[in-house]
Amino acid sequence: MKLKGAEILIECLKEQGTDTVFGFPGGAVLNIYDAIYKSCDSIKHYLTSHEQGACHAADGYARATGKVGVVIATSGPGATNLVTGIATAYMDSIPIVAITGQVATELLGKDSFQEVDITGITIPITKHSYIVKDVNKLAETVRNAFRIARQGRPGPVLIDICKDVTAAVAEYEFKPAEKPEEQRIGVEECAIRKAADVINGAKKPIILSGGGVSISGADGELLELAEKARIPVSTTLMGLGSFPGTHELSIGLMGMHGTKTSNFAVKYCDLFIAVGARFSDRVISDVKKFAPKARIMHIDVDPAEINKNINVDFPLVGDIKKILKQIIAQIEAKSSSDWNREVREWLGQYPLKYCCDDVLRPQYIVERIYELTRGDAIITTEVGQNQLWAAQFYKYTHPRQFLSSGGLGTMGYGLGAAIGASVGRPDKQVIDIAGDGSFRMNCNEMATAVEYKLPLVIAILNNSVLGMVRQWQTHFYECRYSCTDIDRETDFVKLAEAFGAIGIRVTKPEEVDPALKKAFSSVDRPVLIDFVIDKDEKVFPIVPPGKPIDELITE
């Protein structure tokens, strides 16, 4: 049948199973929005306050559900407002399809009103960027975009569509969505056998579980491997939830803000197994002194990550889930060893801790959120100290539970992501653990949460400073606090109420539980809790930049 380009786009979204999109209209996408209006019974559109918020919402939706997130923006500034959100998704391997409008084909290259080369801009931060100038190529482009976004190591794809293409007519024929191409293991049987032999022979092995474990759905296999071989497991920030934080073999985060146990284990282990992790600088710190006694095994779907930051002895490239299954079949079941006991002793000797007194502490707030949600909430974060406290003091037990900008470190990410997560997982309590500096950046998305009656909770750990930057100024810049004081007398409670949300202020420890219980009881409105904490609260441990990860500042 013959359809307009905008209608073909909507039909292709339906083919891919898309029933939710986020976005903001404008001139170049008017035809698309007209088609959305006509298809409102099958596709729900969420109008955000800003395109960046829409992109973060699509990202949060994708992380929380495992589906491809979709965001739509107009040409020019609408498209460029997506850039930070696209880069955020790219750094963390999140599958989104960003659809932007473009000026008509005859106006391209003429500095037309709201014309920008968004495909050129986004080439370094997407798996692929398309510009569609022919309506006959639109359907196949959309199908390819979804395939690429899902396939292998996931990531964002951009489709820029000229306005005349959305109005032109072409033949459309329904095609069911392709099943994701089965990832080949890519590893010879001899390499699997060698890996199993190395694991069997190791006396002091540890596993680093990264975000790739959750993305590939290999958390069950990782748990089986760890339990069978009795291997302690640490996680990256993106790997939180890929291994249960409550498990006896869990030793917490690794790296700059990792636990002392995890970082000590790296120093003394004889086999370091990285699974779905990319050896970020925040994990390895001083490359020359990382895992000095260990042989390193790296299991990852992306060959580009092998030997990129760390030279490895045993590279295994392919589908993590399948590789782990093959390794598990060839490893020996072990009982607890002296190494396990040594690691457990470190956990007892060097726990995460904070001062327990009558002062409102951020760590206590996060612990109470964990207890009152029974560890079952979806937590989004902004970036900074709030992010690390949320990572350290909430125990994540399953994938897609901790949503945070790990690679790019995007302030202002959490609220948009919370909106996407709340839309995608209405069965879950969604909480954005925020800092006041990050929250200010995209607080306009409160209007979105109110409009759509999303019962998410925003917990602002309000210290009136840019906390992590101030902490670095304290430790490494002799307390020269340049431009980190943001005590601007903003009343977040009144701001929440102005948007139509519920606002609560907490200043004492005894007020924490009543405030959280009230917030969690809301069923049709977001709740903002302004937790007023001291400006000199710190995140510990911290590894000074350039130091080995076992040289931690702990207080």
C-alpha positions as CSV (number, residue, x, y, z in Angstrom):
1,M,0.0,0.0,0.0
2,K,1.1,3.6,-0.6
3,L,1.8,5.7,2.5
4,K,3.4,9.1,3.2
5,G,6.9,8.9,4.6
6,A,5.8,9.9,8.1
7,E,3.2,7.1,8.1
8,I,5.9,4.6,6.8
9,L,8.1,5.7,9.8
10,I,5.3,5.0,12.3
11,E,4.5,1.6,10.7
12,C,8.1,0.6,10.9
13,L,8.2,1.6,14.5
14,K,5.3,-0.7,15.1
15,E,7.1,-3.5,13.2
16,Q,9.9,-3.2,15.7
17,G,7.6,-3.5,18.7
18,T,7.8,0.1,19.6
19,D,4.8,1.4,21.6
20,T,6.6,4.2,23.5
21,V,8.4,7.2,22.2
22,F,9.8,10.4,23.8
23,G,10.2,13.7,22.1
24,F,9.5,17.3,21.4
25,P,7.9,18.6,18.1
26,G,9.0,21.3,15.7
27,G,8.6,22.4,12.1
28,A,10.8,19.7,10.5
29,V,8.9,16.9,12.2
30,L,5.3,18.2,11.9
31,N,4.4,15.4,9.4
32,I,5.8,12.8,11.8
33,Y,3.8,14.2,14.7
34,D,0.7,14.3,12.6
35,A,1.2,10.6,12.0
36,I,1.7,10.0,15.7
37,Y,-1.6,11.8,16.4
38,K,-3.3,9.3,14.0
39,S,-1.6,6.3,15.7
40,C,-2.1,7.3,19.3
41,D,-3.9,4.1,20.0
42,S,-0.8,2.0,19.3
43,I,2.1,4.4,20.1
44,K,2.2,6.5,23.2
45,H,4.2,9.7,22.9
46,Y,5.7,11.4,26.0
47,L,6.2,15.1,25.6
48,T,9.2,16.2,27.7
49,S,10.3,19.7,28.6
50,H,13.5,19.6,26.6
51,E,15.0,17.3,24.0
52,Q,17.9,16.3,26.3
53,G,15.4,15.1,28.8
54,A,13.6,13.1,26.1
55,C,16.9,11.4,25.1
56,H,17.7,10.6,28.7
57,A,14.2,9.2,29.1
58,A,14.6,7.0,26.1
59,D,17.9,5.8,27.5
60,G,16.4,5.1,30.9
61,Y,13.5,3.3,29.3
62,A,16.0,1.1,27.3
63,R,18.1,0.4,30.4
64,A,15.2,-0.5,32.6
65,T,13.3,-2.7,30.0
66,G,16.0,-4.1,27.7
67,K,14.1,-2.7,24.7
68,V,15.3,-0.1,22.2
69,G,14.5,3.4,23.4
70,V,13.1,5.9,20.8
71,V,13.4,9.7,20.8
72,I,12.2,12.2,18.3
73,A,13.4,15.8,17.8
74,T,13.1,18.5,15.2
75,S,16.0,19.9,13.1
76,G,18.7,22.4,14.2
77,P,18.7,23.0,17.9
78,G,16.2,20.3,18.5
79,A,18.7,17.8,17.1
80,T,21.7,19.3,18.8
81,N,19.9,19.1,22.1
82,L,20.0,15.4,21.8
83,V,23.8,15.2,21.5
84,T,24.6,14.8,25.2
85,G,21.9,12.2,25.6
86,I,23.2,10.2,22.5
87,A,26.8,10.4,23.8
88,T,25.6,9.2,27.2
89,A,24.0,6.2,25.6
90,Y,27.0,5.5,23.4
91,M,29.5,5.4,26.3
92,D,27.3,3.0,28.2
93,S,26.3,0.8,25.2
94,I,22.5,1.6,25.4
95,P,20.3,0.8,22.4
96,I,18.4,3.9,21.3
97,V,17.2,5.1,18.0
98,A,17.2,8.9,17.7
99,I,14.9,10.3,14.9
100,T,15.5,13.9,13.9
101,G,13.8,16.1,11.3
102,Q,15.9,17.9,8.7
103,V,15.2,20.7,6.2
104,A,13.8,19.7,2.8
105,T,16.4,18.2,0.4
106,E,16.4,21.2,-1.8
107,L,17.5,23.4,1.1
108,L,20.4,21.2,2.3
109,G,23.7,22.9,2.3
110,K,22.3,26.4,2.1
111,D,22.4,27.4,5.8
112,S,18.7,27.2,5.8
113,F,16.6,28.0,8.9
114,Q,17.3,25.4,11.6
115,E,19.6,23.4,9.3
116,V,22.5,21.5,11.0
117,D,24.5,18.5,9.9
118,I,23.4,16.3,12.8
119,T,24.6,13.1,11.1
120,G,28.1,14.6,10.8
121,I,28.0,15.8,14.4
122,T,26.9,12.4,15.8
123,I,29.2,10.1,13.8
124,P,31.7,9.7,16.7
125,I,28.9,9.0,19.2
126,T,26.7,6.6,17.4
127,K,27.0,3.1,16.0
128,H,25.7,4.5,12.7
129,S,24.1,7.8,11.5
130,Y,21.8,8.0,8.5
131,I,20.3,10.9,6.5
132,V,17.2,9.9,4.5
133,K,16.7,11.9,1.3
134,D,14.6,9.4,-0.6
135,V,11.3,8.1,0.8
136,N,11.8,4.8,-1.0
137,K,14.8,4.1,1.3
138,L,13.1,5.2,4.6
139,A,11.6,1.8,5.6
140,E,14.8,-0.1,5.1
141,T,16.8,2.6,7.0
142,V,14.5,2.3,10.0
143,R,14.7,-1.5,10.1
144,N,18.5,-1.3,9.7
145,A,18.8,1.3,12.5
146,F,17.0,-1.0,15.0
147,R,19.0,-4.0,13.9
148,I,22.3,-2.1,14.4
149,A,21.2,-0.6,17.8
150,R,20.5,-4.1,19.2
151,Q,23.2,-6.2,17.5
152,G,26.4,-7.2,19.2
153,R,27.5,-4.4,21.6
154,P,24.3,-2.2,21.7
155,G,24.3,1.5,21.1
156,P,22.6,4.5,19.7
157,V,21.7,5.0,16.0
158,L,20.5,8.3,14.5
159,I,18.1,8.7,11.6
160,D,17.9,12.2,10.1
161,I,14.9,12.6,7.8
162,C,14.4,15.4,5.4
163,K,11.0,17.1,5.7
164,D,9.9,16.5,2.1
165,V,10.6,12.8,2.6
166,T,8.1,12.7,5.4
167,A,5.4,14.1,3.0
168,A,6.4,12.1,-0.1
169,V,4.4,8.9,-0.9
170,A,5.9,5.5,-1.4
171,E,5.0,1.8,-1.4
172,Y,5.0,0.3,2.0
173,E,4.9,-3.5,2.8
174,F,4.9,-4.8,6.3
175,K,7.9,-6.8,7.4
176,P,8.2,-8.5,10.8
177,A,11.1,-7.4,12.9
178,E,14.2,-9.5,12.3
179,K,15.3,-11.5,15.3
180,P,18.7,-10.2,16.5
181,E,21.4,-12.0,14.6
182,E,22.7,-14.7,16.8
183,Q,26.1,-13.7,18.1
184,R,28.7,-16.3,17.3
185,I,30.9,-17.4,20.1
186,G,34.0,-16.5,18.1
187,V,36.2,-18.6,20.4
188,E,37.9,-21.8,19.5
189,E,37.2,-24.9,21.7
190,C,40.9,-25.0,22.6
191,A,40.7,-21.4,23.9
192,I,37.7,-22.4,26.1
193,R,39.5,-25.4,27.4
194,K,42.6,-23.3,28.2
195,A,40.5,-20.7,30.0
196,A,38.9,-23.5,32.1
197,D,42.3,-25.0,32.9
198,V,43.6,-21.6,34.0
199,I,40.6,-21.1,36.3
200,N,40.9,-24.6,37.7
201,G,44.6,-24.0,38.5
202,A,44.2,-20.5,40.0
203,K,44.8,-20.2,43.7
204,K,43.6,-16.6,44.1
205,P,41.2,-15.7,41.3
206,I,38.8,-12.8,41.2
207,I,36.1,-11.7,38.7
208,L,35.3,-8.2,37.6
209,S,31.7,-8.1,36.3
210,G,30.8,-5.2,34.0
211,G,27.8,-3.8,32.3
212,G,28.1,-6.3,29.5
213,V,27.0,-9.1,31.8
214,S,23.7,-7.4,32.3
215,I,23.3,-6.4,28.6
216,S,23.9,-10.0,27.5
217,G,21.7,-11.5,30.1
218,A,24.6,-13.5,31.4
219,D,24.1,-12.8,35.1
220,G,22.8,-16.3,35.8
221,E,25.9,-17.8,34.2
222,L,28.2,-15.5,36.0
223,L,26.6,-16.5,39.3
224,E,27.0,-20.2,38.4
225,L,30.7,-19.7,37.6
226,A,31.4,-17.8,40.8
227,E,29.6,-20.3,43.0
228,K,31.1,-23.4,41.3
229,A,34.7,-22.2,41.4
230,R,34.2,-20.1,44.6
231,I,35.6,-16.9,43.0
232,P,35.1,-13.5,44.7
233,V,33.2,-11.1,42.5
234,S,33.6,-7.3,42.2
235,T,31.7,-5.0,39.8
236,T,32.2,-1.9,37.9
237,L,29.7,1.0,38.3
238,M,27.8,-0.2,35.2
239,G,28.0,-3.8,36.4
240,L,26.0,-3.1,39.6
241,G,23.3,-5.7,39.8
242,S,25.0,-8.1,37.4
243,F,26.1,-10.1,40.5
244,P,23.9,-9.9,43.7
245,G,25.4,-7.4,46.1
246,T,24.1,-9.5,49.0
247,H,25.9,-12.7,48.0
248,E,28.7,-14.0,50.2
249,L,31.1,-13.9,47.2
250,S,30.3,-10.2,46.4
251,I,33.2,-7.9,47.4
252,G,31.7,-4.6,46.1
253,L,32.8,-1.9,43.6
254,M,36.3,-1.9,42.2
255,G,38.4,1.1,41.4
256,M,38.6,4.8,42.3
257,H,35.7,4.6,44.7
258,G,35.8,0.8,45.2
259,T,35.9,-1.1,48.4
260,K,39.2,-1.7,50.1
261,T,38.6,-5.4,49.8
262,S,38.1,-5.3,46.0
263,N,41.1,-3.2,45.4
264,F,43.3,-5.3,47.7
265,A,42.1,-8.4,45.9
266,V,43.4,-6.9,42.6
267,K,46.8,-6.5,44.2
268,Y,47.1,-10.0,45.5
269,C,45.1,-12.1,43.0
270,D,46.9,-14.5,40.6
271,L,44.0,-14.6,38.0
272,F,41.9,-11.5,37.1
273,I,38.8,-12.4,35.0
274,A,37.1,-9.3,33.5
275,V,33.7,-10.1,32.1
276,G,31.8,-7.5,30.0
277,A,34.0,-4.7,31.3
278,R,36.2,-2.3,29.4
279,F,39.0,-1.5,31.9
280,S,38.0,2.1,32.4
281,D,40.6,4.4,33.8
282,R,38.3,4.8,36.9
283,V,38.8,1.1,37.5
284,I,42.5,0.5,36.7
285,S,44.0,3.9,37.7
286,D,47.8,3.2,37.5
287,V,48.0,0.8,34.6
288,K,51.6,-0.3,35.4
289,K,50.6,-1.4,39.0
290,F,47.2,-3.0,38.2
291,A,47.0,-6.7,39.1
292,P,50.8,-7.0,39.3
293,K,50.7,-10.7,40.3
294,A,47.9,-11.8,38.0
295,R,47.4,-13.3,34.6
296,I,44.4,-11.5,33.0
297,M,41.5,-13.0,31.2
298,H,39.1,-10.8,29.3
299,I,35.7,-11.9,28.1
300,D,33.8,-9.4,25.9
301,V,31.7,-9.1,22.8
302,D,33.7,-6.2,21.3
303,P,37.1,-7.1,20.0
304,A,38.1,-3.4,20.1
305,E,38.1,-3.6,23.9
306,I,40.7,-6.3,24.0
307,N,44.2,-5.0,24.8
308,K,42.9,-1.4,24.5
309,N,43.6,-0.3,28.1
310,I,45.2,-3.4,29.6
311,N,47.2,-6.1,28.0
312,V,45.5,-9.5,28.5
313,D,46.8,-13.0,28.6
314,F,43.6,-14.8,27.7
315,P,41.2,-12.9,25.3
316,L,37.8,-14.5,24.7
317,V,35.8,-12.5,22.2
318,G,32.1,-13.3,21.6
319,D,28.7,-13.7,23.3
320,I,29.4,-13.6,27.0
321,K,26.5,-15.9,27.9
322,K,27.6,-18.6,25.6
323,I,31.3,-18.4,26.5
324,L,30.5,-18.6,30.2
325,K,28.3,-21.7,29.6
326,Q,31.1,-23.4,27.8
327,I,33.6,-22.5,30.5
328,I,31.3,-23.6,33.3
329,A,31.0,-27.1,31.8
330,Q,34.7,-27.6,32.0
331,I,35.6,-26.1,35.4
332,E,35.9,-28.1,38.6
333,A,33.6,-27.5,41.6
334,K,35.5,-26.2,44.5
335,S,34.9,-25.5,48.2
336,S,36.0,-22.4,50.1
337,S,39.7,-21.9,50.1
338,D,42.2,-19.9,52.1
339,W,41.8,-17.2,49.5
340,N,38.1,-17.0,50.2
341,R,38.7,-16.8,53.9
342,E,41.3,-14.1,53.4
343,V,38.9,-12.0,51.3
344,R,36.1,-12.5,53.9
345,E,38.5,-11.2,56.6
346,W,39.2,-8.1,54.6
347,L,35.4,-7.5,54.2
348,G,35.1,-7.6,58.0
349,Q,38.1,-5.5,58.6
350,Y,37.5,-2.8,55.9
351,P,33.7,-2.3,55.6
352,L,32.2,0.7,54.0
353,K,31.5,3.0,56.9
354,Y,30.4,6.5,57.9
355,C,29.9,8.4,61.1
356,C,26.7,7.3,62.9
357,D,25.5,10.3,65.0
358,D,22.6,12.7,65.2
359,V,23.6,14.4,61.9
360,L,21.8,13.7,58.7
361,R,24.2,11.6,56.6
362,P,23.8,10.8,52.9
363,Q,25.0,7.2,53.4
364,Y,22.2,6.7,56.0
365,I,19.6,8.1,53.7
366,V,20.6,5.6,50.9
367,E,20.7,2.8,53.4
368,R,17.1,3.6,54.5
369,I,16.0,3.8,50.9
370,Y,17.4,0.3,50.5
371,E,15.7,-1.1,53.6
372,L,12.3,0.5,52.9
373,T,12.3,-0.6,49.3
374,R,13.6,-4.1,50.3
375,G,16.3,-3.7,47.7
376,D,13.7,-4.0,44.9
377,A,13.6,-0.4,43.5
378,I,15.0,0.9,40.3
379,I,17.5,3.5,41.2
380,T,18.6,6.3,38.8
381,T,21.3,8.8,39.7
382,E,22.7,12.1,38.7
383,V,26.5,12.3,38.6
384,G,28.8,13.1,41.5
385,Q,28.8,12.2,45.1
386,N,25.1,11.2,45.0
387,Q,26.0,8.7,42.3
388,L,28.7,7.0,44.4
389,W,26.7,7.0,47.6
390,A,23.9,5.3,45.7
391,A,26.4,2.8,44.3
392,Q,28.0,2.0,47.6
393,F,25.1,1.9,50.1
394,Y,22.2,0.3,48.1
395,K,22.7,-3.4,47.5
396,Y,21.7,-4.2,43.9
397,T,20.7,-7.8,43.3
398,H,19.5,-8.0,39.7
399,P,20.4,-6.4,36.3
400,R,18.7,-3.2,35.1
401,Q,18.2,-1.9,38.6
402,F,20.9,0.7,38.7
403,L,20.7,3.3,35.9
404,S,23.5,5.9,35.9
405,S,25.7,7.7,33.4
406,G,28.9,5.8,33.9
407,G,31.1,6.5,30.9
408,L,30.2,10.1,30.1
409,G,29.3,11.2,33.6
410,T,26.4,13.3,32.6
411,M,25.0,15.7,35.2
412,G,21.3,16.1,34.7
413,Y,20.8,12.5,33.6
414,G,18.9,11.0,36.5
415,L,15.5,12.7,36.3
416,G,15.0,12.0,32.6
417,A,16.2,8.4,33.1
418,A,13.7,8.0,36.0
419,I,10.9,9.2,33.8
420,G,11.8,6.6,31.1
421,A,12.2,3.8,33.7
422,S,8.9,4.7,35.4
423,V,7.2,4.6,32.0
424,G,8.9,1.3,31.0
425,R,8.5,-0.4,34.4
426,P,5.3,0.9,36.1
427,D,5.5,-2.2,38.4
428,K,8.6,-0.8,40.1
429,Q,9.3,2.0,42.5
430,V,11.7,4.4,40.7
431,I,13.9,6.7,42.7
432,D,16.3,9.3,41.4
433,I,19.1,9.8,43.9
434,A,20.3,13.3,43.0
435,G,22.7,16.0,43.9
436,D,21.4,19.6,44.0
437,G,23.9,20.7,41.3
438,S,22.9,18.0,38.8
439,F,19.2,18.3,39.6
440,R,19.2,22.0,38.7
441,M,20.4,21.1,35.2
442,N,17.2,19.3,34.1
443,C,14.7,20.0,36.9
444,N,12.3,21.2,34.2
445,E,11.5,17.6,33.6
446,M,9.5,17.7,36.8
447,A,6.7,19.1,34.6
448,T,6.8,15.9,32.5
449,A,6.6,13.6,35.5
450,V,3.7,15.6,36.9
451,E,1.8,15.7,33.5
452,Y,2.0,11.9,33.1
453,K,1.3,11.2,36.8
454,L,4.5,9.2,37.3
455,P,4.9,8.3,41.0
456,L,8.7,8.5,40.9
457,V,10.7,9.9,43.9
458,I,13.5,12.4,43.6
459,A,15.8,12.2,46.6
460,I,18.1,15.3,46.5
461,L,21.2,15.0,48.7
462,N,21.4,18.7,49.0
463,N,24.8,20.0,50.2
464,S,24.6,23.4,48.4
465,V,27.9,22.7,46.7
466,L,29.2,20.8,43.7
467,G,30.2,18.1,46.1
468,M,32.6,15.9,44.1
469,V,34.4,18.8,42.6
470,R,34.7,20.4,46.1
471,Q,36.0,17.1,47.5
472,W,38.8,17.1,44.8
473,Q,39.5,20.7,45.7
474,T,39.8,19.6,49.4
475,H,42.1,16.7,48.7
476,F,44.2,17.8,45.7
477,Y,43.9,21.7,45.5
478,E,44.6,22.7,49.0
479,C,41.0,23.7,49.8
480,R,40.8,26.4,47.1
481,Y,37.1,26.2,46.5
482,S,36.8,27.9,43.1
483,C,33.2,28.2,41.8
484,T,31.8,25.1,43.6
485,D,29.5,27.0,46.1
486,I,26.0,26.9,44.7
487,D,24.0,28.0,47.7
488,R,21.6,30.0,45.7
489,E,18.7,29.9,48.1
490,T,16.6,27.7,45.7
491,D,13.7,26.3,47.7
492,F,13.3,22.8,46.1
493,V,10.2,22.1,48.1
494,K,8.4,25.2,46.7
495,L,9.9,24.4,43.3
496,A,8.3,20.9,43.4
497,E,5.0,22.3,44.5
498,A,5.1,24.9,41.7
499,F,5.4,22.1,39.2
500,G,2.5,20.3,40.8
501,A,4.6,17.6,42.6
502,I,4.8,16.9,46.4
503,G,7.7,18.5,48.2
504,I,9.2,17.4,51.5
505,R,12.2,18.8,53.4
506,V,14.3,16.6,55.7
507,T,17.0,18.0,58.1
508,K,17.2,15.3,60.8
509,P,17.8,11.5,60.8
510,E,14.5,10.8,62.5
511,E,12.6,12.5,59.7
512,V,14.0,10.2,57.0
513,D,11.7,7.2,57.3
514,P,8.5,9.2,57.6
515,A,9.4,11.2,54.5
516,L,10.3,8.2,52.5
517,K,7.2,6.3,53.5
518,K,5.0,9.3,52.5
519,A,6.9,9.5,49.2
520,F,6.5,5.8,48.4
521,S,2.7,5.9,49.1
522,S,2.2,8.4,46.3
523,V,0.5,6.7,43.4
524,D,-0.2,9.5,40.9
525,R,2.3,12.2,41.6
526,P,6.1,12.5,41.8
527,V,7.6,13.4,45.2
528,L,10.7,15.4,45.8
529,I,12.5,15.1,49.1
530,D,15.1,17.8,49.9
531,F,17.6,16.1,52.2
532,V,19.7,18.9,53.6
533,I,23.2,17.5,54.3
534,D,26.6,19.1,55.2
535,K,28.7,20.5,52.4
536,D,31.8,18.7,53.6
537,E,30.4,15.2,53.4
538,K,32.8,13.0,51.4
539,V,32.8,9.9,49.3
540,F,35.3,7.3,50.7
541,P,37.3,5.4,49.8
542,I,38.9,7.4,47.0
543,V,42.1,6.6,45.1
544,P,44.1,9.7,44.2
545,P,44.5,10.2,40.5
546,G,47.4,8.3,39.1
547,K,47.9,6.1,42.2
548,P,47.6,2.3,42.3
549,I,44.1,1.3,43.3
550,D,45.2,-0.3,46.6
551,E,46.4,3.2,47.8
552,L,43.1,4.5,49.0
553,I,42.2,7.5,51.1
554,T,39.6,6.1,53.5
555,E,38.8,9.0,55.7
